[in-house]
Amino acid sequence: MRELIIDEEFRFLLPALDKKTYARLEERILENGVRDPIVIWGDTIIDGHNKYSIAVQHGIPFTTVAMEFGSRNEATIWIISTQISRRNLTPTQLSYFRGVHYMADKGSFGDNGPYAKKRLESQNDTLIKSTATRLANQYKVSRATINRDAKFAGVVDAIGRSSPGCQGGGSP
């Protein structure tokens, strides 16, 4: 069985499953095997931490699908986008993920990078969209909400770093 790496920073981004949900997942895997592949970047798990733990514990085979990212921040953005698309997140979790997405974009590319500002051609003029504006449009919230989300995510991450026993950054 292939041994994969669990990156604590990536795992922290994912909402922790409560005991009941984890037990249901374990039951399904014991009955049907691991149906969906575990998503990896190199040998690092990007999505499927719980499936992997259950599979290893019970010696159940699993498949993987490899993703390519240019940086940890790009991998982080992919994780966030995937979690948000599942639509099973609380408003607090959504706020956290939007904030982390903002910080990852800014961290990867700075104020002048390809994702931090996006040029939009409009007839005769060029408009420059900031990261906050672009993400506000993407998530259908205000720019101020994105800025507040970034501050919120920074605080949650700081608490997580000072409390190593905390799990699941998406679950403040």
RODO-720960 format. One line per 8 residues: number of its first residue (from 1); their letters; for each residue x, y, z of N, C-alpha, C. Coordinates in nm, 4 decimals. Layout:
NUM) A) X/Y/Z/X/Y/Z/X/Y/Z; ...
END
This chain:
1) MRELIIDE) 0.0844/-0.1183/0.0000/0.0000/0.0000/0.0000/0.0887/0.1244/0.0000; 0.0564/0.2189/-0.0844/0.1352/0.3404/-0.0994/0.1226/0.4296/0.0235; 0.2357/0.4747/0.0753/0.2349/0.5651/0.1905/0.2374/0.7087/0.1409; 0.1405/0.7870/0.1877/0.1281/0.9267/0.1474/0.1615/1.0179/0.2643; 0.1890/1.1423/0.2325/0.2246/1.2419/0.3329/0.1006/1.3217/0.3706; 0.0784/1.3371/0.5004/-0.0289/1.4237/0.5490/0.0359/1.5539/0.5927; 0.0110/1.6590/0.5169/0.0634/1.7919/0.5475/-0.0347/1.8580/0.6451; 0.0137/1.8907/0.7635/-0.0748/1.9448/0.8678/-0.1393/2.0780/0.8274
9) EFRFLLPA) -0.0681/2.1616/0.7538/-0.1270/2.2893/0.7112/-0.2425/2.2654/0.6147; -0.2273/2.1708/0.5238/-0.3363/2.1394/0.4316/-0.4520/2.0736/0.5074; -0.4212/1.9811/0.5961/-0.5261/1.9127/0.6732/-0.6025/2.0124/0.7592; -0.5336/2.1121/0.8119/-0.5959/2.2134/0.8967/-0.7014/2.2927/0.8194; -0.6822/2.3069/0.6893/-0.7791/2.3809/0.6078/-0.9131/2.3097/0.5974; -0.9133/2.1792/0.6156/-1.0339/2.1003/0.5946/-1.1140/2.0886/0.7232; -1.2443/2.1111/0.7146/-1.3268/2.0966/0.8349/-1.3167/1.9547/0.8892; -1.2942/1.9433/1.0190/-1.2843/1.8118/1.0820/-1.4224/1.7466/1.0831
17) LDKKTYAR) -1.4251/1.6155/1.0588/-1.5514/1.5415/1.0655/-1.5843/1.5124/1.2117; -1.7121/1.5248/1.2467/-1.7505/1.4838/1.3811/-1.7470/1.3304/1.3870; -1.7542/1.2751/1.5071/-1.7393/1.1300/1.5250/-1.8450/1.0514/1.4478; -1.9662/1.1008/1.4461/-2.0764/1.0309/1.3785/-2.0525/1.0267/1.2271; -2.0124/1.1392/1.1697/-1.9868/1.1457/1.0253/-1.8674/1.0588/0.9880; -1.7626/1.0618/1.0700/-1.6443/0.9791/1.0451/-1.6829/0.8305/1.0492; -1.7658/0.7936/1.1471/-1.8088/0.6536/1.1599/-1.8901/0.6110/1.0373; -1.9773/0.6994/0.9863/-2.0542/0.6665/0.8653/-1.9630/0.6493/0.7451
25) LEERILEN) -1.8614/0.7378/0.7325/-1.7652/0.7257/0.6234/-1.6899/0.5929/0.6345; -1.6489/0.5597/0.7543/-1.5769/0.4339/0.7768/-1.6648/0.3137/0.7395; -1.7908/0.3157/0.7787/-1.8834/0.2072/0.7429/-1.8962/0.1932/0.5912; -1.9123/0.3067/0.5216/-1.9254/0.3028/0.3756/-1.8004/0.2462/0.3106; -1.6836/0.2868/0.3606/-1.5579/0.2373/0.3034/-1.5413/0.0882/0.3319; -1.5786/0.0436/0.4499/-1.5692/-0.0991/0.4816/-1.6631/-0.1818/0.3935; -1.7792/-0.1257/0.3603/-1.8762/-0.1968/0.2753/-1.8392/-0.1912/0.1270; -1.7957/-0.0736/0.0796/-1.7783/-0.0502/-0.0644/-1.6356/-0.0224/-0.1091
33) GVRDPIVI) -1.5430/-0.0130/-0.0168/-1.4070/0.0264/-0.0517/-1.3983/0.1783/-0.0697; -1.2810/0.2245/-0.1053/-1.2600/0.3674/-0.1291/-1.2940/0.3927/-0.2758; -1.4128/0.4459/-0.2999/-1.4620/0.4628/-0.4373/-1.3987/0.5817/-0.5085; -1.3837/0.6937/-0.4387/-1.3264/0.8133/-0.5015/-1.1771/0.8190/-0.4738; -1.0992/0.8593/-0.5740/-0.9540/0.8640/-0.5527/-0.9139/0.9717/-0.4517; -0.8030/0.9471/-0.3881/-0.7433/1.0453/-0.2977/-0.6604/1.1389/-0.3851; -0.6796/1.2688/-0.3667/-0.6118/1.3680/-0.4495/-0.4770/1.4016/-0.3855; -0.3722/1.3924/-0.4681/-0.2365/1.4169/-0.4166/-0.1632/1.5197/-0.5024
41) WGDTIIDG) -0.0645/1.5797/-0.4403/0.0308/1.6684/-0.5081/0.1664/1.6101/-0.4725; 0.2302/1.5477/-0.5668/0.3492/1.4687/-0.5356/0.3027/1.3500/-0.4529; 0.3544/1.3362/-0.3324/0.3082/1.2324/-0.2396/0.2264/1.2904/-0.1250; 0.1885/1.4172/-0.1359/0.1155/1.4853/-0.0291/-0.0336/1.4839/-0.0580; -0.1118/1.4470/0.0424/-0.2574/1.4442/0.0270/-0.3104/1.5872/0.0229; -0.3910/1.6138/-0.0791/-0.4560/1.7441/-0.0941/-0.6035/1.7327/-0.0560; -0.6643/1.6184/-0.0856/-0.8040/1.5944/-0.0522/-0.8235/1.4446/-0.0326; -0.8854/1.4075/0.0791/-0.9106/1.2661/0.1078/-0.8380/1.2161/0.2311
49) HNKYSIAV) -0.8051/1.3068/0.3236/-0.7317/1.2687/0.4440/-0.8045/1.1605/0.5239; -0.9354/1.1772/0.5424/-1.0115/1.0797/0.6212/-1.0195/0.9455/0.5500; -1.0457/0.9477/0.4195/-1.0501/0.8232/0.3419/-0.9166/0.7503/0.3532; -0.8070/0.8251/0.3428/-0.6742/0.7654/0.3504/-0.6519/0.6998/0.4869; -0.6846/0.7715/0.5940/-0.6645/0.7164/0.7291/-0.7427/0.5878/0.7490; -0.8678/0.5874/0.7034/-0.9518/0.4680/0.7171/-0.8958/0.3531/0.6331; -0.8567/0.3827/0.5105/-0.8024/0.2791/0.4214/-0.6770/0.2171/0.4815; -0.5870/0.2991/0.5327/-0.4624/0.2480/0.5915/-0.4930/0.1648/0.7159
57) QHGIPFTT) -0.5816/0.2157/0.8006/-0.6170/0.1451/0.9245/-0.6718/0.0053/0.8966; -0.7496/-0.0091/0.7899/-0.8149/-0.1368/0.7610/-0.7500/-0.2135/0.6454; -0.6395/-0.1615/0.5916/-0.5715/-0.2296/0.4819/-0.6547/-0.2357/0.3542; -0.7308/-0.1321/0.3290/-0.8180/-0.1269/0.2115/-0.7451/-0.0531/0.0994; -0.7409/-0.1116/-0.0202/-0.6725/-0.0430/-0.1309/-0.7458/0.0853/-0.1713; -0.6693/0.1778/-0.2261/-0.7252/0.3043/-0.2727/-0.6500/0.3481/-0.3969; -0.7114/0.4369/-0.4706/-0.6447/0.4958/-0.5871/-0.6170/0.6420/-0.5575; -0.5273/0.6984/-0.6368/-0.4960/0.8408/-0.6225/-0.5087/0.9085/-0.7581
65) VAMEFGSR) -0.5281/1.0374/-0.7538/-0.5228/1.1199/-0.8736/-0.4267/1.2341/-0.8412; -0.3306/1.2563/-0.9307/-0.2274/1.3576/-0.9069/-0.2692/1.4915/-0.9660; -0.2448/1.5964/-0.8903/-0.2679/1.7332/-0.9358/-0.1315/1.8022/-0.9426; -0.1201/1.8976/-1.0322/0.0032/1.9757/-1.0442/-0.0249/2.1194/-1.0019; 0.0590/2.1702/-0.9144/0.0488/2.3084/-0.8685/0.1871/2.3708/-0.8732; 0.1922/2.5001/-0.8992/0.3188/2.5707/-0.9046/0.3712/2.6105/-0.7682; 0.2832/2.6059/-0.6656/0.3243/2.6476/-0.5315/0.2255/2.5947/-0.4287; 0.2639/2.6054/-0.3017/0.1736/2.5679/-0.1922/0.0487/2.6564/-0.1947
73) NEATIWII) 0.0659/2.7836/-0.2286/-0.0495/2.8731/-0.2319/-0.1491/2.8312/-0.3401; -0.1003/2.7853/-0.4544/-0.1913/2.7361/-0.5582/-0.2644/2.6113/-0.5091; -0.1943/2.5228/-0.4384/-0.2584/2.4031/-0.3826/-0.3634/2.4446/-0.2795; -0.3311/2.5434/-0.1972/-0.4251/2.5937/-0.0973/-0.5515/2.6472/-0.1630; -0.5355/2.7238/-0.2689/-0.6510/2.7799/-0.3399/-0.7369/2.6672/-0.3975; -0.6740/2.5624/-0.4499/-0.7496/2.4490/-0.5033/-0.8295/2.3809/-0.3920; -0.7665/2.3602/-0.2758/-0.8348/2.2975/-0.1621/-0.9562/2.3803/-0.1230; -0.9378/2.5104/-0.1124/-1.0464/2.6003/-0.0731/-1.1594/2.5960/-0.1757
81) STQISRRN) -1.1253/2.6062/-0.3020/-1.2274/2.6033/-0.4069/-1.3058/2.4727/-0.4035; -1.2369/2.3636/-0.3797/-1.3028/2.2335/-0.3722/-1.3971/2.2273/-0.2529; -1.3519/2.2751/-0.1381/-1.4372/2.2727/-0.0194/-1.5611/2.3600/-0.0383; -1.5426/2.4771/-0.0937/-1.6559/2.5677/-0.1134/-1.7552/2.5097/-0.2128; -1.7070/2.4411/-0.3139/-1.7974/2.3853/-0.4144/-1.8834/2.2723/-0.3585; -1.8444/2.2162/-0.2473/-1.9228/2.1072/-0.1873/-2.0471/2.1607/-0.1172; -2.0525/2.2881/-0.0889/-2.1701/2.3584/-0.0352/-2.2243/2.2997/0.0944; -2.1424/2.2372/0.1721/-2.1881/2.1862/0.3005/-2.1169/2.2593/0.4146
89) LTPTQLSY) -2.0848/2.3844/0.3906/-2.0095/2.4625/0.4875/-2.0993/2.5647/0.5564; -2.0653/2.5936/0.6811/-2.1381/2.6963/0.7551/-2.0943/2.8337/0.7045; -2.1707/2.9387/0.7350/-2.1266/3.0735/0.6963/-1.9891/3.1096/0.7541; -1.9614/3.0626/0.8742/-1.8306/3.0901/0.9359/-1.7192/3.0207/0.8587; -1.7425/2.8965/0.8177/-1.6430/2.8241/0.7393/-1.6211/2.8916/0.6040; -1.7291/2.9350/0.5397/-1.7161/3.0054/0.4117/-1.6339/3.1324/0.4280; -1.6600/3.2055/0.5347/-1.5845/3.3276/0.5617/-1.4359/3.2957/0.5766; -1.4056/3.1916/0.6534/-1.2663/3.1506/0.6732/-1.2002/3.1165/0.5397
97) FRGVHYMA) -1.2668/3.0345/0.4589/-1.2098/2.9927/0.3310/-1.1894/3.1098/0.2360; -1.2845/3.2026/0.2308/-1.2659/3.3208/0.1450/-1.1444/3.4007/0.1919; -1.1280/3.4130/0.3226/-1.0129/3.4862/0.3763/-0.8811/3.4191/0.3444; -0.8765/3.2872/0.3572/-0.7539/3.2136/0.3243/-0.7252/3.2241/0.1745; -0.8296/3.2175/0.0925/-0.8117/3.2312/-0.0520/-0.7493/3.3673/-0.0834; -0.8011/3.4716/-0.0220/-0.7473/3.6059/-0.0426/-0.5991/3.6105/-0.0029; -0.5680/3.5585/0.1154/-0.4293/3.5633/0.1624/-0.3370/3.4789/0.0744; -0.3853/3.3647/0.0263/-0.3032/3.2804/-0.0609/-0.2758/3.3514/-0.1933
105) DKGSFGDN) -0.3771/3.4164/-0.2505/-0.3560/3.4926/-0.3739/-0.2539/3.6034/-0.3519; -0.2706/3.6780/-0.2460/-0.1783/3.7885/-0.2186/-0.0384/3.7358/-0.1876; -0.0304/3.6247/-0.1155/0.0989/3.5675/-0.0800/0.1736/3.5123/-0.1988; 0.1000/3.4566/-0.2942/0.1638/3.3978/-0.4116/0.2111/3.5021/-0.5098; 0.1298/3.6031/-0.5267/0.1506/3.6879/-0.6417/0.1742/3.8346/-0.6090; 0.1594/3.8725/-0.4825/0.1785/4.0119/-0.4474/0.0732/4.0996/-0.5124; 0.0880/4.2280/-0.5000/-0.0107/4.3202/-0.5539/-0.0080/4.3297/-0.7054; 0.1003/4.2881/-0.7687/0.1098/4.3048/-0.9127/0.1128/4.1741/-0.9903
113) GPYAKKRL) 0.0825/4.0624/-0.9229/0.0885/3.9327/-0.9885/-0.0313/3.9057/-1.0777; -0.0275/3.7949/-1.1483/-0.1331/3.7639/-1.2453/-0.2694/3.7409/-1.1831; -0.2753/3.7004/-1.0548/-0.4040/3.6779/-0.9910/-0.4430/3.7940/-0.9003; -0.3464/3.8684/-0.8504/-0.3773/3.9785/-0.7604/-0.4513/4.0891/-0.8336; -0.4149/4.1180/-0.9550/-0.4842/4.2190/-1.0348/-0.5113/4.1608/-1.1715; -0.6285/4.1808/-1.2169/-0.6671/4.1257/-1.3452/-0.7163/4.2406/-1.4322; -0.6606/4.2503/-1.5506/-0.7008/4.3576/-1.6406/-0.8250/4.3159/-1.7180; -0.9184/4.4063/-1.7214/-1.0392/4.3824/-1.7985/-1.0495/4.4905/-1.9054
121) ESQNDTLI) -1.0629/4.4483/-2.0273/-1.0771/4.5433/-2.1372/-1.2237/4.5840/-2.1485; -1.2488/4.7118/-2.1457/-1.3841/4.7635/-2.1562/-1.3844/4.8742/-2.2602; -1.4335/4.8456/-2.3759/-1.4344/4.9359/-2.4906/-1.3023/5.0096/-2.5047; -1.2901/5.1305/-2.4530/-1.1688/5.2094/-2.4747/-1.0803/5.2216/-2.3518; -1.1208/5.1619/-2.2403/-1.0379/5.1792/-2.1208/-1.0046/5.0448/-2.0572; -0.9035/5.0460/-1.9750/-0.8603/4.9267/-1.9044/-0.8855/4.9486/-1.7564; -0.9490/4.8504/-1.6949/-0.9804/4.8565/-1.5536/-0.8922/4.7539/-1.4830; -0.8387/4.7889/-1.3708/-0.7584/4.6931/-1.2956/-0.8399/4.6491/-1.1748
129) KSTATRLA) -0.8593/4.5190/-1.1635/-0.9345/4.4642/-1.0518/-0.8381/4.4124/-0.9467; -0.8599/4.4520/-0.8237/-0.7765/4.4017/-0.7152/-0.8199/4.2607/-0.6773; -0.7375/4.1946/-0.5997/-0.7695/4.0608/-0.5525/-0.9019/4.0614/-0.4773; -0.9198/4.1573/-0.3865/-1.0434/4.1635/-0.3073/-1.1654/4.1807/-0.3962; -1.1555/4.2657/-0.4967/-1.2685/4.2880/-0.5874/-1.2966/4.1629/-0.6691; -1.1917/4.0998/-0.7211/-1.2090/3.9789/-0.8013/-1.2729/3.8680/-0.7192; -1.2253/3.8475/-0.5960/-1.2819/3.7427/-0.5117/-1.4234/3.7780/-0.4668; -1.4486/3.9060/-0.4422/-1.5844/3.9490/-0.4069/-1.6811/3.9126/-0.5187
137) NQYKVSRA) -1.6419/3.9370/-0.6419/-1.7260/3.9003/-0.7561/-1.7409/3.7482/-0.7653; -1.6315/3.6769/-0.7467/-1.6343/3.5307/-0.7562/-1.7280/3.4693/-0.6525; -1.7194/3.5188/-0.5287/-1.7983/3.4624/-0.4195/-1.9313/3.5343/-0.3976; -1.9577/3.6378/-0.4784/-2.0829/3.7136/-0.4708/-2.1045/3.7760/-0.3328; -1.9993/3.8407/-0.2844/-2.0036/3.9175/-0.1602/-1.9366/4.0515/-0.1879; -1.9338/4.1396/-0.0902/-1.8701/4.2699/-0.1105/-1.7188/4.2606/-0.0907; -1.6507/4.3616/-0.1432/-1.5055/4.3717/-0.1245/-1.4730/4.3835/0.0245; -1.5547/4.4587/0.0976/-1.5335/4.4740/0.2426/-1.5457/4.3391/0.3130
145) TINRDAKF) -1.6370/4.2546/0.2674/-1.6523/4.1211/0.3257/-1.5249/4.0397/0.3050; -1.4684/4.0456/0.1870/-1.3435/3.9731/0.1592/-1.2327/4.0226/0.2525; -1.2220/4.1534/0.2699/-1.1189/4.2088/0.3591/-1.1418/4.1647/0.5040; -1.2678/4.1634/0.5488/-1.2985/4.1150/0.6847/-1.2676/3.9655/0.6959; -1.3017/3.8907/0.5916/-1.2741/3.7467/0.5919/-1.1246/3.7193/0.6058; -1.0430/3.7996/0.5392/-0.8972/3.7817/0.5470/-0.8485/3.8044/0.6900; -0.9015/3.9070/0.7558/-0.8626/3.9327/0.8956/-0.9079/3.8176/0.9848; -1.0298/3.7711/0.9637/-1.0847/3.6599/1.0407/-0.9986/3.5344/1.0228
153) AGVVDAIG) -0.9655/3.5014/0.8992/-0.8844/3.3828/0.8712/-0.7467/3.3952/0.9368; -0.6896/3.5154/0.9340/-0.5599/3.5363/0.9985/-0.5655/3.5090/1.1479; -0.6732/3.5516/1.2123/-0.6896/3.5282/1.3559/-0.7088/3.3794/1.3835; -0.7938/3.3134/1.3046/-0.8161/3.1692/1.3236/-0.6857/3.0928/1.3055; -0.6084/3.1285/1.2038/-0.4802/3.0609/1.1808/-0.3835/3.0849/1.2960; -0.3818/3.2073/1.3495/-0.2937/3.2381/1.4616/-0.3323/3.1554/1.5841; -0.4614/3.1415/1.6078/-0.5077/3.0587/1.7195/-0.4669/2.9135/1.6959; -0.4835/2.8660/1.5730/-0.4461/2.7290/1.5402/-0.2982/2.7027/1.5618
161) RSSPGCQG) -0.2144/2.8003/1.5255/-0.0702/2.7827/1.5439/-0.0339/2.7815/1.6923; -0.1063/2.8588/1.7743/-0.0740/2.8637/1.9169/-0.1398/2.7519/1.9952; -0.2325/2.6789/1.9316/-0.3021/2.5669/1.9954/-0.2889/2.4429/1.9080; -0.1763/2.3745/1.9159/-0.1514/2.2622/1.8265/-0.2577/2.1535/1.8304; -0.3346/2.1436/1.9369/-0.4383/2.0409/1.9449/-0.5597/2.0724/1.8627; -0.5716/2.1969/1.8120/-0.6862/2.2342/1.7294/-0.6801/2.1603/1.5975; -0.7978/2.1315/1.5423/-0.8017/2.0573/1.4176/-0.9097/2.1163/1.3297; -0.8830/2.1270/1.2019/-0.9847/2.1704/1.1080/-1.0059/2.3188/1.1085
169) GGSP) -0.9181/2.3933/1.0400/-0.9264/2.5380/1.0359/-1.0569/2.5877/0.9804; -1.1206/2.5092/0.8967/-1.2488/2.5496/0.8427/-1.3596/2.5373/0.9442; -1.3281/2.4967/1.0656/-1.4304/2.4752/1.1691/-1.4023/2.5584/1.2931; -1.3937/2.6908/1.2809/-1.3628/2.7715/1.3981/-1.4738/2.7678/1.5001
END
